[in-house]
Amino acid sequence: MSDDLYSVEQVAELLGLHVRTVRGYIRTGRLRAVRIGKQYRIARADLDALTGRPGPPAGTAALEVSSVVRVDGVDRRTVDRITTLVHAAANTGHDPAHPLRVQTVHDEERHRMTIVILGDAVATADLLRLVDAVLRDGGLLTGTVRDA
């Protein structure tokens, strides 16, 4: 059994639900959660129980990777385009039992974008190749940074 803990926001994203819906599930007891400080955390086993998906069999090895990508010299428009592309790619064409989790952050003052990817090694590698191709071959980094 996996010891992964998810935030309410992560569960909402994984299930395609609104955050309020997930909190409602917790309040009514439909989804078991642990309160840590002011936030809830949901164990992978409890999430699997809600969705009806069995967890991995005992003793099954699981491989998950985390990648942090920093892109310098990007403006808001480019960040929005990359974010849309990365989220669309992460949500299509991969094993739904092992979804990629992606978060993006934009630091406007430094014209820097950070992409965090968690998930299956092969799917992560595919997503990183796509990001590299779009940034290099797609010309998104060739322009100068403009202030909006």
Legacy VTK file of the C-alpha trace (Angstrom):
# vtk DataFile Version 3.0
C-alpha trace
ASCII
DATASET POLYDATA
POINTS 148 float
0.000 0.000 0.000
1.295 3.448 -0.855
1.791 6.127 1.784
1.141 9.024 -0.626
-0.768 11.943 0.869
-2.700 14.367 -1.306
-4.076 17.822 -0.615
-7.740 18.633 -1.215
-6.680 20.582 -4.308
-4.698 17.647 -5.712
-7.620 15.248 -5.167
-9.977 17.700 -6.864
-7.647 17.919 -9.861
-7.144 14.149 -10.055
-10.880 13.474 -9.945
-11.976 16.443 -12.032
-14.043 17.838 -9.173
-14.359 21.243 -7.559
-12.407 21.730 -4.338
-15.660 22.418 -2.455
-17.032 19.051 -3.583
-13.998 17.245 -2.182
-14.305 19.145 1.119
-17.975 18.162 1.229
-17.018 14.513 0.776
-14.651 14.866 3.732
-17.258 16.571 5.951
-19.885 13.922 5.227
-17.444 11.064 5.750
-17.579 9.886 2.144
-13.827 10.541 1.850
-11.569 9.873 4.787
-8.931 12.536 5.480
-6.487 13.563 8.172
-6.294 17.146 9.328
-2.721 18.431 9.546
-2.687 21.957 10.885
-5.334 23.837 8.949
-5.294 21.546 5.925
-6.636 18.102 5.100
-4.496 15.334 3.647
-5.961 12.313 1.922
-4.093 8.998 1.848
-3.810 7.171 -1.468
-5.664 4.181 -0.002
-8.595 6.417 1.009
-8.677 8.007 -2.439
-8.661 4.539 -4.007
-11.511 3.497 -1.695
-13.583 6.491 -2.868
-12.969 5.838 -6.551
-13.234 2.055 -6.291
-9.746 1.566 -7.665
-7.728 -1.002 -5.795
-4.307 0.062 -4.615
-1.251 -1.756 -5.875
-0.840 -5.304 -4.572
1.343 -5.693 -1.508
5.001 -5.971 -2.395
4.529 -4.414 -5.833
7.356 -2.100 -6.761
6.321 1.298 -8.022
8.515 3.782 -9.838
7.671 7.449 -9.660
9.914 10.333 -10.613
9.842 14.020 -9.857
11.223 16.629 -12.204
11.635 20.353 -11.772
12.092 22.405 -14.934
13.056 26.069 -14.848
12.542 28.207 -17.928
14.104 31.672 -17.909
13.253 34.585 -20.165
9.511 34.017 -20.575
6.651 36.492 -20.498
3.080 35.916 -19.264
1.764 34.986 -22.718
4.436 32.324 -23.222
3.881 30.948 -19.709
0.150 30.627 -20.411
0.835 28.774 -23.668
3.341 26.393 -22.058
1.047 25.779 -19.076
-1.879 24.886 -21.331
0.299 22.564 -23.408
1.845 20.814 -20.406
-1.483 20.227 -18.655
-3.127 18.987 -21.849
-0.256 16.604 -22.554
-0.221 15.341 -18.961
-3.938 14.562 -19.085
-3.970 12.646 -22.370
-2.439 9.467 -23.681
-1.157 8.009 -20.425
-2.246 5.236 -18.096
-5.121 6.671 -15.993
-4.033 4.472 -13.082
-0.756 6.408 -12.983
-1.593 10.038 -13.773
1.051 12.697 -14.095
0.740 15.528 -11.609
1.901 18.869 -12.958
2.150 22.298 -11.382
3.442 25.474 -12.975
4.564 28.712 -11.341
5.442 32.008 -12.990
7.715 34.593 -11.383
6.862 37.725 -13.364
9.626 39.850 -11.848
12.344 37.395 -12.899
10.611 36.308 -16.129
10.980 32.728 -14.910
8.683 29.730 -15.095
8.965 26.588 -13.009
7.278 23.321 -13.980
7.036 20.482 -11.434
6.160 17.022 -12.788
5.450 13.968 -10.633
4.581 10.562 -11.990
5.527 7.611 -14.156
9.088 7.715 -15.505
8.168 7.037 -19.138
5.270 9.520 -19.186
7.453 12.150 -17.492
10.216 11.612 -20.059
7.681 11.980 -22.891
6.379 15.221 -21.380
9.902 16.591 -20.915
10.722 15.814 -24.559
7.574 17.668 -25.629
8.429 20.705 -23.507
11.973 20.734 -24.875
10.755 20.481 -28.472
8.211 23.260 -28.050
10.631 25.596 -26.311
13.565 25.012 -28.651
12.057 24.070 -32.008
8.795 25.951 -31.503
10.664 29.192 -31.044
9.036 30.172 -27.764
12.395 31.166 -26.292
13.795 32.992 -29.295
11.979 36.289 -28.736
12.822 38.972 -26.256
10.908 39.335 -23.040
8.305 42.095 -23.176
6.603 43.715 -20.243
2.851 43.784 -20.673
LINES 1 149
148 0 1 2 3 4 5 6 7 8 9 10 11 12 13 14 15 16 17 18 19 20 21 22 23 24 25 26 27 28 29 30 31 32 33 34 35 36 37 38 39 40 41 42 43 44 45 46 47 48 49 50 51 52 53 54 55 56 57 58 59 60 61 62 63 64 65 66 67 68 69 70 71 72 73 74 75 76 77 78 79 80 81 82 83 84 85 86 87 88 89 90 91 92 93 94 95 96 97 98 99 100 101 102 103 104 105 106 107 108 109 110 111 112 113 114 115 116 117 118 119 120 121 122 123 124 125 126 127 128 129 130 131 132 133 134 135 136 137 138 139 140 141 142 143 144 145 146 147
